[in-house]
Amino acid sequence: MKKNYINILRGTALTAGILSACFQASAQDVRSGYFDDNFLYRFQSNPAFSNEGHGFVAMPGLGNLNVGTNGTLGVKHILYNVNGRTTTALNPEVTASEVLDGMKNKGRIGVNLRETILAVGFSGMGGYNTISVGARADINVSLPKDIFRLAKEGPANSSYDLSNLGARGAAWAEIGLGHSRQINRQLRVGATLKVLVGVGGFSTDIKDARLTLGQDSWNAVVNAQLRSNIKGMRYKQKYNDDTNRDYVNGFDMDDFGPIGGYGAAIDLGAVYRLNDDWEFSASLLDLGGISWSETATASTDGPQEVHTDEYSFNVDNNDTWEKFTDNLSMLYQLEDKGNTGSRFTGIGATLNLAAQYTFPLYRRLKFGALSSTRFNGPFTWTEMRVSAQVEPVKWFSAGANLAEGTFGFGFGWILNFKTTGFNLYLASDHTPGSLAKQGVPLNTNANFSMGINFPF
């Protein structure tokens, strides 16, 4: 029986790892453009920034388009080359040390999608104004290293701690109204008010999951909760003859509703010009959240102990996928609690602190330092970025930067072409290094951005 159980968890590790590593489509604030005066979307990183005297209209859907993701787990942790062919980490020819060495105790994947559908900026009302309509999503996954230890080492160890396994995410549309103005010669402030329309959200928290392997059976202590905020979604249940109770083993969409809740948020920013050489800025973004109208909850009702020797699953047989999902559901024994009512979730605030120095011998050259921290509970991350920015002619600017933070080292850049009536920018906050044969980055720190806009 132990072998069957090991197969289940091996499949779990592989499935979670591949899904996380391949989640490659996202968008985010272009931090490489923070110090570029020609970058029209600096207001998304600090609402005090402006293009005073120069308005713009975005090309619908292409004004600010990005693809990328970040994390501490990547394809290189899942796929390996053995004798000239691509295989997974579960291949016996891939050693445990190859998979586990260098892997952090808690692997993370963070995806922040932001698509600007429409945007316009213009001067008026004593300052600079922006109106934007966009779609956003924030998804985070956490995988403990013991999942991969169990997959590779199996019964070589008698116990495994799979706590801190979890995921959370939300998707919403937003309408933003921004305004910035000069207070005096040195200080400029700005704010963006946002109306949020929630599409759906979820959170999965495995607070405790400790496994003990015996000779012919296993014992698990599990404390887990799943909450979903998708209008019209209901959990499916199945009866377990061993425990004489129903457990959640899937979900149904009875009558999907595109709007799951409403909310609001605000961006605040300030820029202080000390003298002709030094400028300091700070911003606090996405301060707010969404109130969801209904919450489908499933829970173990605190710590629950499961003891069994009944599992049978063969990872080499694709026809047993339904059995596989059933066994996973039985492992956690989540009980459907129904609709537990409304709940409020934040969308994750970000704090930016920056300093900029203009080179006195060539004032078209600037150097900058940007510290960014995203506050998102167990998925909080930080990053420090230093950059050099040059504008040799009015119609072209370029920059390069280095970053170090929670997700490791990164190299970024931006190229910005701006003429009368037309603007094109190309940028990357994390330029990918080595690629797999299929062109997929071997780690999850990869990003590319572009935009087409029409200044006036």
C-alpha positions as a Markdown table, in Angstrom:
| # | Residue | x | y | z |
|---|---|---|---|---|
| 1 | Met | 0.0 | 0.0 | 0.0 |
| 2 | Lys | 2.9 | 2.4 | 0.8 |
| 3 | Lys | 4.0 | 2.3 | -2.8 |
| 4 | Asn | 0.5 | 3.3 | -3.9 |
| 5 | Tyr | 0.5 | 6.2 | -1.5 |
| 6 | Ile | 3.9 | 7.3 | -2.6 |
| 7 | Asn | 2.6 | 7.3 | -6.2 |
| 8 | Ile | -0.3 | 9.6 | -5.2 |
| 9 | Leu | 2.0 | 12.2 | -3.7 |
| 10 | Arg | 4.5 | 11.9 | -6.5 |
| 11 | Gly | 1.7 | 12.7 | -8.9 |
| 12 | Thr | 0.6 | 15.6 | -6.7 |
| 13 | Ala | 4.1 | 17.1 | -6.7 |
| 14 | Leu | 4.5 | 16.7 | -10.4 |
| 15 | Thr | 1.1 | 18.2 | -11.2 |
| 16 | Ala | 1.5 | 21.2 | -8.9 |
| 17 | Gly | 5.0 | 21.8 | -10.1 |
| 18 | Ile | 4.2 | 21.7 | -13.8 |
| 19 | Leu | 1.1 | 23.8 | -13.5 |
| 20 | Ser | 3.1 | 26.4 | -11.5 |
| 21 | Ala | 6.2 | 26.4 | -13.7 |
| 22 | Cys | 4.1 | 26.8 | -16.9 |
| 23 | Phe | 2.0 | 29.6 | -15.7 |
| 24 | Gln | 3.8 | 32.2 | -17.9 |
| 25 | Ala | 1.2 | 34.8 | -19.0 |
| 26 | Ser | 1.1 | 37.9 | -16.8 |
| 27 | Ala | 1.4 | 41.6 | -16.7 |
| 28 | Gln | 2.6 | 44.0 | -14.1 |
| 29 | Asp | 3.9 | 47.5 | -13.4 |
| 30 | Val | 6.9 | 48.2 | -15.6 |
| 31 | Arg | 9.5 | 49.1 | -13.0 |
| 32 | Ser | 12.2 | 49.5 | -15.6 |
| 33 | Gly | 10.3 | 52.7 | -16.7 |
| 34 | Tyr | 10.1 | 54.3 | -13.3 |
| 35 | Phe | 12.8 | 56.8 | -14.0 |
| 36 | Asp | 12.0 | 57.4 | -17.7 |
| 37 | Asp | 10.3 | 60.7 | -18.3 |
| 38 | Asn | 9.1 | 59.6 | -21.7 |
| 39 | Phe | 7.3 | 56.5 | -20.3 |
| 40 | Leu | 3.6 | 57.4 | -20.4 |
| 41 | Tyr | 2.5 | 54.8 | -17.7 |
| 42 | Arg | 4.7 | 56.0 | -14.9 |
| 43 | Phe | 1.5 | 57.1 | -13.1 |
| 44 | Gln | 0.8 | 53.4 | -12.5 |
| 45 | Ser | 3.9 | 53.2 | -10.3 |
| 46 | Asn | 3.5 | 56.6 | -8.8 |
| 47 | Pro | 0.4 | 58.7 | -9.4 |
| 48 | Ala | 2.4 | 61.9 | -8.7 |
| 49 | Phe | 4.3 | 61.5 | -12.0 |
| 50 | Ser | 2.8 | 63.3 | -15.0 |
| 51 | Asn | 3.3 | 64.2 | -18.6 |
| 52 | Glu | 2.4 | 67.8 | -18.0 |
| 53 | Gly | 1.6 | 69.6 | -21.2 |
| 54 | His | 1.6 | 66.3 | -23.2 |
| 55 | Gly | -1.6 | 64.2 | -23.2 |
| 56 | Phe | -1.9 | 60.7 | -24.8 |
| 57 | Val | -4.4 | 58.1 | -25.9 |
| 58 | Ala | -3.6 | 54.4 | -25.7 |
| 59 | Met | -4.1 | 52.0 | -28.6 |
| 60 | Pro | -7.0 | 49.9 | -27.2 |
| 61 | Gly | -5.5 | 46.7 | -25.7 |
| 62 | Leu | -2.0 | 47.5 | -26.8 |
| 63 | Gly | -1.1 | 50.6 | -24.8 |
| 64 | Asn | 0.6 | 48.7 | -22.0 |
| 65 | Leu | 0.9 | 45.0 | -22.7 |
| 66 | Asn | 3.2 | 42.6 | -20.7 |
| 67 | Val | 4.0 | 38.9 | -20.5 |
| 68 | Gly | 6.0 | 37.3 | -17.7 |
| 69 | Thr | 6.0 | 35.9 | -14.2 |
| 70 | Asn | 8.3 | 35.5 | -11.2 |
| 71 | Gly | 9.0 | 32.9 | -8.6 |
| 72 | Thr | 11.6 | 30.6 | -7.0 |
| 73 | Leu | 10.4 | 27.5 | -8.9 |
| 74 | Gly | 10.8 | 27.1 | -12.6 |
| 75 | Val | 10.8 | 24.6 | -15.4 |
| 76 | Lys | 14.4 | 23.7 | -14.5 |
| 77 | His | 13.1 | 22.2 | -11.3 |
| 78 | Ile | 10.6 | 20.0 | -13.1 |
| 79 | Leu | 12.1 | 19.0 | -16.5 |
| 80 | Tyr | 15.5 | 17.4 | -17.0 |
| 81 | Asn | 17.6 | 16.1 | -19.8 |
| 82 | Val | 18.5 | 12.4 | -19.6 |
| 83 | Asn | 20.4 | 10.8 | -22.4 |
| 84 | Gly | 19.3 | 13.5 | -24.9 |
| 85 | Arg | 15.6 | 13.4 | -24.1 |
| 86 | Thr | 13.4 | 15.6 | -21.9 |
| 87 | Thr | 12.0 | 13.9 | -18.8 |
| 88 | Thr | 10.4 | 14.9 | -15.5 |
| 89 | Ala | 11.9 | 15.1 | -12.0 |
| 90 | Leu | 10.2 | 11.8 | -11.2 |
| 91 | Asn | 12.4 | 9.8 | -13.6 |
| 92 | Pro | 14.5 | 7.3 | -11.5 |
| 93 | Glu | 17.5 | 8.4 | -13.6 |
| 94 | Val | 17.2 | 11.9 | -12.1 |
| 95 | Thr | 18.8 | 11.7 | -8.6 |
| 96 | Ala | 17.2 | 13.2 | -5.5 |
| 97 | Ser | 20.2 | 15.6 | -5.1 |
| 98 | Glu | 19.7 | 16.9 | -8.7 |
| 99 | Val | 16.1 | 17.9 | -7.8 |
| 100 | Leu | 16.5 | 19.0 | -4.2 |
| 101 | Asp | 19.9 | 20.7 | -4.1 |
| 102 | Gly | 19.5 | 24.5 | -4.4 |
| 103 | Met | 15.7 | 24.3 | -3.9 |
| 104 | Lys | 14.3 | 26.6 | -1.2 |
| 105 | Asn | 12.3 | 25.2 | 1.7 |
| 106 | Lys | 9.2 | 26.9 | 0.3 |
| 107 | Gly | 8.9 | 27.4 | -3.4 |
| 108 | Arg | 6.8 | 30.2 | -4.7 |
| 109 | Ile | 5.2 | 31.3 | -8.0 |
| 110 | Gly | 3.7 | 34.8 | -8.2 |
| 111 | Val | 1.7 | 36.0 | -11.2 |
| 112 | Asn | 0.4 | 39.6 | -11.4 |
| 113 | Leu | -1.7 | 40.2 | -14.5 |
| 114 | Arg | -2.5 | 43.8 | -15.6 |
| 115 | Glu | -4.0 | 44.6 | -19.0 |
| 116 | Thr | -4.7 | 48.2 | -19.8 |
| 117 | Ile | -7.7 | 48.1 | -22.1 |
| 118 | Leu | -8.2 | 51.9 | -22.5 |
| 119 | Ala | -6.2 | 54.9 | -21.1 |
| 120 | Val | -6.0 | 58.6 | -21.7 |
| 121 | Gly | -3.9 | 61.3 | -20.1 |
| 122 | Phe | -4.4 | 65.1 | -20.3 |
| 123 | Ser | -3.7 | 68.4 | -18.6 |
| 124 | Gly | -6.4 | 70.3 | -16.8 |
| 125 | Met | -8.0 | 71.3 | -13.5 |
| 126 | Gly | -4.7 | 72.7 | -12.3 |
| 127 | Gly | -2.7 | 69.5 | -12.9 |
| 128 | Tyr | -2.4 | 66.3 | -14.9 |
| 129 | Asn | -5.2 | 63.7 | -15.2 |
| 130 | Thr | -5.5 | 60.1 | -16.2 |
| 131 | Ile | -8.5 | 57.9 | -16.9 |
| 132 | Ser | -7.8 | 54.1 | -17.4 |
| 133 | Val | -9.9 | 51.0 | -17.7 |
| 134 | Gly | -8.1 | 47.6 | -17.2 |
| 135 | Ala | -8.4 | 44.0 | -16.2 |
| 136 | Arg | -6.2 | 42.5 | -13.4 |
| 137 | Ala | -5.6 | 39.3 | -11.6 |
| 138 | Asp | -3.2 | 38.2 | -8.9 |
| 139 | Ile | -2.3 | 34.5 | -8.4 |
| 140 | Asn | 0.1 | 33.1 | -5.9 |
| 141 | Val | 1.2 | 29.4 | -5.2 |
| 142 | Ser | 3.3 | 28.1 | -2.4 |
| 143 | Leu | 4.9 | 24.6 | -2.5 |
| 144 | Pro | 6.9 | 23.2 | 0.4 |
| 145 | Lys | 10.1 | 21.4 | -0.4 |
| 146 | Asp | 8.9 | 18.2 | 1.3 |
| 147 | Ile | 6.5 | 17.6 | -1.6 |
| 148 | Phe | 9.6 | 17.1 | -3.8 |
| 149 | Arg | 11.4 | 15.2 | -1.0 |
| 150 | Leu | 8.5 | 12.7 | -0.8 |
| 151 | Ala | 8.4 | 12.4 | -4.6 |
| 152 | Lys | 12.1 | 11.5 | -4.8 |
| 153 | Glu | 12.9 | 9.9 | -1.5 |
| 154 | Gly | 9.6 | 8.1 | -0.6 |
| 155 | Pro | 9.9 | 5.6 | 2.2 |
| 156 | Ala | 13.5 | 6.5 | 2.7 |
| 157 | Asn | 12.1 | 8.9 | 5.4 |
| 158 | Ser | 9.2 | 8.1 | 7.7 |
| 159 | Ser | 7.7 | 11.6 | 8.0 |
| 160 | Tyr | 7.1 | 14.6 | 5.8 |
| 161 | Asp | 5.8 | 18.1 | 6.6 |
| 162 | Leu | 3.6 | 19.5 | 3.8 |
| 163 | Ser | 2.4 | 22.5 | 5.7 |
| 164 | Asn | 2.4 | 25.9 | 4.0 |
| 165 | Leu | 1.1 | 24.4 | 0.9 |
| 166 | Gly | -1.4 | 26.9 | -0.5 |
| 167 | Ala | -2.6 | 29.2 | -3.2 |
| 168 | Arg | -4.7 | 32.3 | -3.5 |
| 169 | Gly | -5.9 | 34.6 | -6.2 |
| 170 | Ala | -8.4 | 37.0 | -7.5 |
| 171 | Ala | -9.5 | 38.6 | -10.8 |
| 172 | Trp | -11.2 | 41.9 | -11.2 |
| 173 | Ala | -11.8 | 44.9 | -13.5 |
| 174 | Glu | -10.9 | 48.4 | -12.5 |
| 175 | Ile | -11.6 | 51.9 | -13.5 |
| 176 | Gly | -9.1 | 54.5 | -12.4 |
| 177 | Leu | -9.3 | 58.3 | -12.2 |
| 178 | Gly | -6.0 | 60.0 | -11.4 |
| 179 | His | -4.9 | 63.5 | -10.7 |
| 180 | Ser | -1.5 | 65.0 | -9.8 |
| 181 | Arg | -0.5 | 68.6 | -9.2 |
| 182 | Gln | 2.4 | 70.8 | -8.3 |
| 183 | Ile | 2.1 | 72.0 | -4.7 |
| 184 | Asn | 5.2 | 74.3 | -4.8 |
| 185 | Arg | 8.5 | 74.4 | -6.7 |
| 186 | Gln | 9.8 | 71.3 | -4.9 |
| 187 | Leu | 6.7 | 69.1 | -4.1 |
| 188 | Arg | 4.3 | 67.3 | -6.4 |
| 189 | Val | 1.5 | 65.0 | -5.2 |
| 190 | Gly | -1.0 | 62.7 | -6.9 |
| 191 | Ala | -3.7 | 60.1 | -6.3 |
| 192 | Thr | -5.7 | 57.6 | -8.3 |
| 193 | Leu | -9.1 | 56.5 | -7.1 |
| 194 | Lys | -10.2 | 53.1 | -8.4 |
| 195 | Val | -13.5 | 51.3 | -8.7 |
| 196 | Leu | -13.1 | 47.6 | -8.6 |
| 197 | Val | -15.5 | 45.0 | -10.0 |
| 198 | Gly | -14.6 | 41.5 | -8.8 |
| 199 | Val | -15.0 | 38.5 | -11.1 |
| 200 | Gly | -13.8 | 35.8 | -8.8 |
| 201 | Gly | -11.4 | 34.9 | -6.0 |
| 202 | Phe | -10.2 | 31.9 | -4.0 |
| 203 | Ser | -7.8 | 30.9 | -1.2 |
| 204 | Thr | -6.5 | 27.5 | -0.3 |
| 205 | Asp | -4.7 | 27.2 | 3.1 |
| 206 | Ile | -3.1 | 24.0 | 4.2 |
| 207 | Lys | -2.2 | 25.1 | 7.7 |
| 208 | Asp | -1.0 | 21.6 | 8.8 |
| 209 | Ala | -0.3 | 18.5 | 6.8 |
| 210 | Arg | 2.1 | 16.0 | 8.5 |
| 211 | Leu | 2.5 | 12.5 | 7.1 |
| 212 | Thr | 3.9 | 9.4 | 8.8 |
| 213 | Leu | 4.6 | 6.4 | 6.8 |
| 214 | Gly | 4.2 | 2.9 | 8.3 |
| 215 | Gln | 5.0 | -0.6 | 7.1 |
| 216 | Asp | 1.7 | -1.2 | 5.3 |
| 217 | Ser | -0.3 | 2.0 | 6.1 |
| 218 | Trp | 0.1 | 5.7 | 6.6 |
| 219 | Asn | -1.1 | 8.3 | 9.0 |
| 220 | Ala | -1.9 | 12.0 | 8.2 |
| 221 | Val | -2.8 | 15.0 | 10.3 |
| 222 | Val | -4.4 | 17.6 | 8.1 |
| 223 | Asn | -5.8 | 21.1 | 8.8 |
| 224 | Ala | -7.1 | 22.7 | 5.6 |
| 225 | Gln | -9.6 | 25.3 | 4.3 |
| 226 | Leu | -10.8 | 26.2 | 0.9 |
| 227 | Arg | -12.8 | 29.4 | 0.2 |
| 228 | Ser | -14.0 | 30.4 | -3.3 |
| 229 | Asn | -15.7 | 33.6 | -4.3 |
| 230 | Ile | -17.1 | 32.7 | -7.7 |
| 231 | Lys | -20.8 | 33.5 | -8.1 |
| 232 | Gly | -22.8 | 30.4 | -8.9 |
| 233 | Met | -20.1 | 27.9 | -8.0 |
| 234 | Arg | -21.0 | 24.9 | -5.8 |
| 235 | Tyr | -18.8 | 22.0 | -4.5 |
| 236 | Lys | -19.5 | 18.5 | -5.6 |
| 237 | Gln | -19.4 | 15.8 | -2.9 |
| 238 | Lys | -18.8 | 12.1 | -2.6 |
| 239 | Tyr | -19.5 | 9.7 | 0.2 |
| 240 | Asn | -16.6 | 7.9 | 1.9 |
| 241 | Asp | -17.6 | 4.4 | 3.2 |
| 242 | Asp | -14.5 | 4.3 | 5.5 |
| 243 | Thr | -15.3 | 7.6 | 7.4 |
| 244 | Asn | -19.0 | 7.6 | 6.8 |
| 245 | Arg | -19.0 | 11.2 | 5.7 |
| 246 | Asp | -19.3 | 13.3 | 2.5 |
| 247 | Tyr | -16.2 | 15.0 | 1.2 |
| 248 | Val | -15.6 | 17.6 | -1.5 |
| 249 | Asn | -14.2 | 16.1 | -4.7 |
| 250 | Gly | -14.9 | 18.8 | -7.4 |
| 251 | Phe | -17.2 | 21.7 | -8.2 |
| 252 | Asp | -20.1 | 22.7 | -10.4 |
| 253 | Met | -21.1 | 26.0 | -12.0 |
| 254 | Asp | -24.9 | 26.2 | -11.6 |
| 255 | Asp | -25.4 | 29.7 | -12.8 |
| 256 | Phe | -22.1 | 31.6 | -13.3 |
| 257 | Gly | -22.4 | 35.3 | -12.5 |
| 258 | Pro | -19.7 | 37.5 | -14.0 |
| 259 | Ile | -19.7 | 39.9 | -11.0 |
| 260 | Gly | -18.8 | 38.4 | -7.7 |
| 261 | Gly | -18.3 | 41.6 | -5.7 |
| 262 | Tyr | -17.4 | 45.3 | -5.7 |
| 263 | Gly | -14.6 | 47.3 | -4.1 |
| 264 | Ala | -12.5 | 50.3 | -4.2 |
| 265 | Ala | -8.8 | 51.2 | -3.8 |
| 266 | Ile | -6.5 | 54.2 | -3.9 |
| 267 | Asp | -3.0 | 55.0 | -5.1 |
| 268 | Leu | -1.1 | 57.8 | -3.4 |
| 269 | Gly | 2.2 | 59.3 | -4.5 |
| 270 | Ala | 4.6 | 62.2 | -3.9 |
| 271 | Val | 7.7 | 63.6 | -5.7 |
| 272 | Tyr | 10.1 | 65.9 | -3.9 |
| 273 | Arg | 12.8 | 67.8 | -5.9 |
| 274 | Leu | 15.6 | 68.7 | -3.4 |
| 275 | Asn | 17.7 | 70.6 | -6.0 |
| 276 | Asp | 18.6 | 70.4 | -9.7 |
| 277 | Asp | 20.5 | 67.1 | -9.1 |
| 278 | Trp | 18.4 | 65.1 | -6.5 |
| 279 | Glu | 14.8 | 64.0 | -6.6 |
| 280 | Phe | 13.0 | 61.7 | -4.1 |
| 281 | Ser | 9.7 | 59.9 | -4.6 |
| 282 | Ala | 7.4 | 57.5 | -2.8 |
| 283 | Ser | 4.1 | 55.8 | -3.6 |
| 284 | Leu | 1.6 | 53.5 | -1.9 |
| 285 | Leu | -0.5 | 51.6 | -4.5 |
| 286 | Asp | -3.6 | 49.4 | -4.4 |
| 287 | Leu | -4.7 | 50.4 | -0.9 |
| 288 | Gly | -8.1 | 48.7 | -0.7 |
| 289 | Gly | -9.9 | 45.6 | -1.6 |
| 290 | Ile | -13.1 | 43.8 | -2.8 |
| 291 | Ser | -16.2 | 42.8 | -0.8 |
| 292 | Trp | -17.3 | 39.4 | -2.2 |
| 293 | Ser | -21.1 | 38.7 | -2.0 |
| 294 | Glu | -20.8 | 35.0 | -1.4 |
| 295 | Thr | -18.2 | 32.5 | -0.2 |
| 296 | Ala | -18.3 | 28.8 | -0.9 |
| 297 | Thr | -16.3 | 27.3 | 2.0 |
| 298 | Ala | -14.9 | 23.8 | 2.5 |
| 299 | Ser | -12.9 | 22.8 | 5.6 |
| 300 | Thr | -11.6 | 20.0 | 7.8 |
| 301 | Asp | -12.9 | 21.9 | 10.9 |
| 302 | Gly | -9.5 | 22.1 | 12.5 |
| 303 | Pro | -6.9 | 19.3 | 12.7 |
| 304 | Gln | -8.1 | 15.9 | 11.4 |
| 305 | Glu | -6.3 | 12.6 | 11.6 |
| 306 | Val | -6.7 | 10.2 | 8.7 |
| 307 | His | -5.4 | 6.6 | 8.9 |
| 308 | Thr | -5.8 | 4.2 | 5.9 |
| 309 | Asp | -4.3 | 1.5 | 3.8 |
| 310 | Glu | -7.0 | 1.6 | 1.1 |
| 311 | Tyr | -5.3 | 3.7 | -1.6 |
| 312 | Ser | -4.6 | 2.3 | -5.0 |
| 313 | Phe | -3.1 | 4.5 | -7.8 |
| 314 | Asn | -0.7 | 3.8 | -10.6 |
| 315 | Val | 0.9 | 7.0 | -12.0 |
| 316 | Asp | 1.9 | 5.0 | -15.2 |
| 317 | Asn | -1.7 | 4.5 | -16.1 |
| 318 | Asn | -3.3 | 7.7 | -17.6 |
| 319 | Asp | -6.8 | 6.0 | -17.4 |
| 320 | Thr | -6.7 | 6.4 | -13.6 |
| 321 | Trp | -6.8 | 10.2 | -13.5 |
| 322 | Glu | -10.3 | 10.2 | -12.1 |
| 323 | Lys | -9.2 | 7.8 | -9.3 |
| 324 | Phe | -6.2 | 10.1 | -8.7 |
| 325 | Thr | -8.4 | 13.2 | -8.1 |
| 326 | Asp | -10.7 | 11.2 | -5.9 |
| 327 | Asn | -7.8 | 10.0 | -3.8 |
| 328 | Leu | -6.5 | 13.6 | -3.4 |
| 329 | Ser | -10.0 | 14.7 | -2.3 |
| 330 | Met | -10.2 | 11.9 | 0.2 |
| 331 | Leu | -6.8 | 12.7 | 1.6 |
| 332 | Tyr | -7.9 | 16.2 | 2.8 |
| 333 | Gln | -11.5 | 15.2 | 3.6 |
| 334 | Leu | -12.8 | 18.7 | 3.1 |
| 335 | Glu | -16.4 | 19.1 | 4.2 |
| 336 | Asp | -18.7 | 21.4 | 2.3 |
| 337 | Lys | -19.8 | 24.2 | 4.6 |
| 338 | Gly | -22.0 | 25.9 | 1.9 |
| 339 | Asn | -22.3 | 29.6 | 1.4 |
| 340 | Thr | -20.8 | 31.3 | 4.5 |
| 341 | Gly | -21.7 | 34.8 | 3.3 |
| 342 | Ser | -19.7 | 37.8 | 2.2 |
| 343 | Arg | -16.0 | 38.4 | 2.9 |
| 344 | Phe | -13.5 | 41.2 | 2.2 |
| 345 | Thr | -10.1 | 40.6 | 0.7 |
| 346 | Gly | -7.3 | 43.1 | 0.0 |
| 347 | Ile | -5.8 | 43.2 | -3.5 |
| 348 | Gly | -2.2 | 43.5 | -2.2 |
| 349 | Ala | -0.7 | 47.0 | -1.5 |
| 350 | Thr | 2.7 | 48.0 | -2.9 |
| 351 | Leu | 5.2 | 50.5 | -1.4 |
| 352 | Asn | 7.7 | 52.2 | -3.7 |
| 353 | Leu | 10.6 | 54.3 | -2.4 |
| 354 | Ala | 13.0 | 55.9 | -4.9 |
| 355 | Ala | 15.9 | 58.4 | -5.3 |
| 356 | Gln | 17.1 | 59.8 | -8.6 |
| 357 | Tyr | 20.4 | 61.6 | -9.3 |
| 358 | Thr | 20.9 | 63.7 | -12.5 |
| 359 | Phe | 24.6 | 63.7 | -13.6 |
| 360 | Pro | 25.7 | 67.3 | -13.6 |
| 361 | Leu | 28.3 | 66.9 | -16.4 |
| 362 | Tyr | 25.7 | 65.5 | -18.8 |
| 363 | Arg | 22.2 | 66.3 | -17.6 |
| 364 | Arg | 20.5 | 63.8 | -20.0 |
| 365 | Leu | 22.0 | 61.0 | -17.9 |
| 366 | Lys | 20.3 | 60.0 | -14.7 |
| 367 | Phe | 20.8 | 57.3 | -12.1 |
| 368 | Gly | 18.1 | 55.8 | -9.9 |
| 369 | Ala | 17.4 | 53.4 | -7.0 |
| 370 | Leu | 14.0 | 51.9 | -6.5 |
| 371 | Ser | 12.8 | 49.8 | -3.5 |
| 372 | Ser | 9.5 | 48.0 | -4.0 |
| 373 | Thr | 7.6 | 45.9 | -1.4 |
| 374 | Arg | 4.3 | 44.1 | -2.1 |
| 375 | Phe | 2.4 | 43.3 | 1.0 |
| 376 | Asn | 0.3 | 40.2 | 0.4 |
| 377 | Gly | 0.4 | 38.1 | 3.6 |
| 378 | Pro | 2.5 | 34.9 | 3.2 |
| 379 | Phe | 3.2 | 36.0 | -0.4 |
| 380 | Thr | 4.8 | 39.3 | 0.4 |
| 381 | Trp | 7.9 | 40.1 | -1.7 |
| 382 | Thr | 10.6 | 42.8 | -1.9 |
| 383 | Glu | 13.0 | 44.0 | -4.6 |
| 384 | Met | 15.8 | 46.6 | -4.9 |
| 385 | Arg | 16.5 | 48.0 | -8.3 |
| 386 | Val | 19.4 | 50.3 | -9.4 |
| 387 | Ser | 19.2 | 51.9 | -12.9 |
| 388 | Ala | 20.9 | 54.2 | -15.4 |
| 389 | Gln | 18.7 | 56.2 | -17.8 |
| 390 | Val | 19.8 | 58.3 | -20.8 |
| 391 | Glu | 17.9 | 60.6 | -23.2 |
| 392 | Pro | 20.4 | 61.5 | -25.9 |
| 393 | Val | 17.7 | 63.1 | -28.1 |
| 394 | Lys | 14.1 | 64.2 | -27.4 |
| 395 | Trp | 12.6 | 61.4 | -29.4 |
| 396 | Phe | 14.5 | 58.5 | -27.8 |
| 397 | Ser | 15.4 | 57.3 | -24.3 |
| 398 | Ala | 16.9 | 54.1 | -23.0 |
| 399 | Gly | 17.7 | 52.6 | -19.6 |
| 400 | Ala | 19.2 | 49.5 | -18.0 |
| 401 | Asn | 18.9 | 48.3 | -14.4 |
| 402 | Leu | 19.8 | 45.5 | -12.0 |
| 403 | Ala | 17.5 | 44.0 | -9.5 |
| 404 | Glu | 17.9 | 41.8 | -6.4 |
| 405 | Gly | 15.1 | 40.6 | -4.1 |
| 406 | Thr | 12.8 | 37.7 | -3.0 |
| 407 | Phe | 12.9 | 36.1 | -6.4 |
| 408 | Gly | 16.6 | 36.5 | -7.0 |
| 409 | Phe | 18.7 | 38.5 | -9.4 |
| 410 | Gly | 17.3 | 40.2 | -12.5 |
| 411 | Phe | 18.4 | 42.4 | -15.4 |
| 412 | Gly | 16.0 | 44.9 | -16.9 |
| 413 | Trp | 15.9 | 47.5 | -19.7 |
| 414 | Ile | 13.7 | 49.9 | -21.6 |
| 415 | Leu | 13.7 | 51.5 | -25.1 |
| 416 | Asn | 11.3 | 54.3 | -25.6 |
| 417 | Phe | 10.6 | 56.0 | -28.9 |
| 418 | Lys | 8.4 | 59.1 | -28.7 |
| 419 | Thr | 7.6 | 61.5 | -31.6 |
| 420 | Thr | 4.7 | 63.8 | -32.3 |
| 421 | Gly | 1.6 | 61.7 | -32.4 |
| 422 | Phe | 3.3 | 58.3 | -31.9 |
| 423 | Asn | 5.0 | 56.4 | -29.0 |
| 424 | Leu | 6.4 | 52.9 | -28.9 |
| 425 | Tyr | 8.2 | 51.4 | -25.9 |
| 426 | Leu | 9.8 | 48.0 | -25.4 |
| 427 | Ala | 11.0 | 46.8 | -22.0 |
| 428 | Ser | 11.8 | 43.9 | -19.7 |
| 429 | Asp | 12.0 | 43.9 | -15.9 |
| 430 | His | 13.6 | 40.4 | -15.9 |
| 431 | Thr | 15.4 | 39.4 | -19.1 |
| 432 | Pro | 15.3 | 35.6 | -19.3 |
| 433 | Gly | 18.6 | 33.7 | -19.2 |
| 434 | Ser | 18.7 | 30.0 | -20.3 |
| 435 | Leu | 15.8 | 28.7 | -22.3 |
| 436 | Ala | 14.5 | 25.1 | -22.7 |
| 437 | Lys | 14.3 | 23.7 | -26.2 |
| 438 | Gln | 10.7 | 24.9 | -26.5 |
| 439 | Gly | 11.8 | 28.5 | -25.8 |
| 440 | Val | 10.4 | 28.4 | -22.3 |
| 441 | Pro | 12.6 | 30.2 | -19.7 |
| 442 | Leu | 14.2 | 27.7 | -17.2 |
| 443 | Asn | 13.2 | 29.9 | -14.3 |
| 444 | Thr | 10.1 | 31.9 | -13.6 |
| 445 | Asn | 11.8 | 35.4 | -13.6 |
| 446 | Ala | 11.0 | 36.4 | -17.1 |
| 447 | Asn | 9.2 | 39.5 | -18.4 |
| 448 | Phe | 8.6 | 41.4 | -21.6 |
| 449 | Ser | 6.6 | 44.6 | -22.1 |
| 450 | Met | 5.5 | 46.8 | -25.0 |
| 451 | Gly | 3.1 | 49.5 | -25.7 |
| 452 | Ile | 1.8 | 51.7 | -28.6 |
| 453 | Asn | 0.3 | 55.1 | -27.7 |
| 454 | Phe | -0.6 | 58.4 | -29.4 |
| 455 | Pro | 0.7 | 61.5 | -27.6 |
| 456 | Phe | -0.9 | 64.9 | -28.3 |
